[in-house]
Amino acid sequence: MAEIVVTDEFKSWYLALNDEDGETVVYLASLLEQKGIALGTPYSSALRGTRFPFRELRSKSHGRALRIIYAYDKRRDAVLIIGGDKHGNPKFYREIIPQAESIWRAYLKEQAQNKP
């Protein structure tokens, strides 16, 4: 069972969602928590075009293509980095991957500084 950790950026995105999309995200996170690294398609897949071993949670929610970029940290916690709606945006990955990489680098730096 994976523990779920969220970044501030993910939390901000999640809190701005409507109730239906929020429920979808909670469902995806619960699947990830239950299955951990064994969660596969159609709910999770490896993300290409990034310097890090990112994965994405995927769902269609009421005509929206919700995507949540996540990765596992050294403690093997699943860190939900950032989310977005891919529907109708051909530049989605070109825009979100650099954001996710920046957030992830900051997360790793913070974790290294808080080491016991």
C-alpha positions, 0 to 999 in steps of 0.5 A: 500500500502506497502512502499518498503525498501531495505538493502545494501545487497539486493541492491548489489545482485539486481545490479549484476543481468542481465536485465531480472532478474532485471525486474523480481525483479522489478515486484515482488517488485511492486506486494508487494508494491501494495498488501502488506501483502495480497500478497500470493502464488504463489508470496509470502509465509512464510519462515520456519526455521527462528527465524523471521517472514520472507517471500519470494518473489518467481519467476522463471526467465529464468530457475532461481528460484529467491527468495527474503527474506523480512520482515515487520518492525515496521513501516509496511514497507516491507524490502527486506533483501537479494535475491538469486537464488535457482535453483540447490542449495539444501543448498539454505535455509540453507545458505541464512537464517542465512545471512538474520537473521544477516542482519535483526538483524543489520537492527533492531538495526540501526532502534532502534538507529535512532528512533526520 
